[in-house]
Amino acid sequence: MAAVQPGNMPSGAVWDGVYFNAVWGNLHIVSDGNSFEGRWLRTDESAWGEMKGTLSGDVARFEWKEHKIGMVGPSATSTGKGYFRYTRPEGDNMDDRILGEWGFGDAEVGGGEWDSVKQRNKQPDLKSVGGDVDPTVGDWR
């Protein structure tokens, strides 16, 4: 597990929202108490993913699955873990961001970094993201 200690959320900030990254596309996050779900569709539409996790202050820890569109079989889905920290850059009229890392399998790190900008006036819609894989099949071990 990454050595990331939770802090306080920025004033007035909420996790719910849509976050954009040039590779991962729009990540939709919806929270429910201390838990959350998220879904994304890569900008090149080669894969879509889903995550579930827990929230503690400005830190989210999650398990993720990404489904390659048009593929079936064991290599069609990748899994792993990761974390985000919710941040607000200094200055006036700046967009909030989530910064973090992800890893494969049981690793929270080692796969890459994830840096996304919260989109203003966009409401998250988990049902708008999906693919040719039934997300209810399988488990979140």
N, C-alpha and C positions, 0 to 999 in steps of 0.2 A: 504494500500500500504506500502511495506517495505521502511524504511527510508534509502535509498541508494542513495547517491549523485554521479552523473557522474564525472569522471575525464578524463584525457587524455589517449589515447591508447598508449601502449608501442611503441617505435620507429620502424617504418616499419611494424607494425602488421596490419592484416586485419581480419575481422570476418569470411569471407568465409573460409570453411574448414571442416574437419572431425575430431570429438572429441570423444575419447573413454572413456567409463566408464564400469566397470566390470558387472554392473547390466543392465544399459540402452543400452549397446552396442555402435555402432557407430552413433553419431548424426551428420547428414549432415546439414550444415548451408550455405545458399546462401543469400547474401544481395543485395538490390537494393536501393541505396541512404540511407535514414534513416529507411528503413523497411527491414525485413528479413523473411525468411521461413526456417523451419527446419523439418527434419524427422529422426526417429530412429526405430530400431528393437531391442527389448530386446535380450540379449545374449542367453537366454533360448528359444527364439522364441515364447513366450507365448502371446506377444502383440507387436503392433507397434504404433507409435505415430507421431503426427504432431504438429507444433507450428507456430504461426505467431506473429510478434511483431515489436517493434520499437527500434532503436539504438540511443544512445546518448553518444558519447565518448566511454568510456570503459564499459558502462552498457547497457544491453539488457533487455527489459521488454516484456513479451509474454503471450499469451493465448495458452493453449495446449489441445489436445484431445488424448486419448490413447484408442486403439481398441483391445479388447481381441480376439485373433485369434480363430476361430471356434465357437464363441458365437454370438447370435443375441438377440435383445430385449434391453430394457432400461439399463440393467446391463452390457451390452457388451462394452459400451463406458463411460470412465471417462473424466471429464473436470476440468480445473482449470487455474491458472495463476502462474507466477513466474518471476524470474529475474536471470541474470548472470552478473558477473563482469569478464572482460577479464584481465588476469594477466600474468606476466612474472616473474618466480622465479629468485632470485639472482644467479649469477655464470655463468660460461662459458658453452655453448652448452646445455642449459636447454630448455625443451619443454614448450611452452605457455600452459595455462590452462584457463578454464572457471569454475568459482566457483559461486554457487548460491543456491537458495531455490525455492521450489514450494509448492503450496497449492491447495486445492480442491475448486471448485466453484469460488467465487469472491476473495478468499484469496490468496495472493502471497506467504505466508509462512504457516508453520504448517504441510505440508505433508511430507517434507523431504529435504535433501540437495542434490545438484547435483554438482559433481566435475569430470571434464573430461579433458583429456590430448589431446592437438591438435596433430594429426598425421602428420608426415612429409611426403611430397611428395604424399599426397592423395588428389584428387580432389573431391569435393562434387557432388553427383548425387542424387537429390531428387527422380527421377523416379525409382531408384534402391530399394527404400523402399516403401512398401505398403502391403496390405493384402487383405482379403476377404471383405473389406468394401469400398464402393465408397467414396473417400474423398471429392468429390464435392457435396455430399448430406449434407444438414444441413447448419447452419450458425455459425458465430463466435461472438455471443452475449456475 
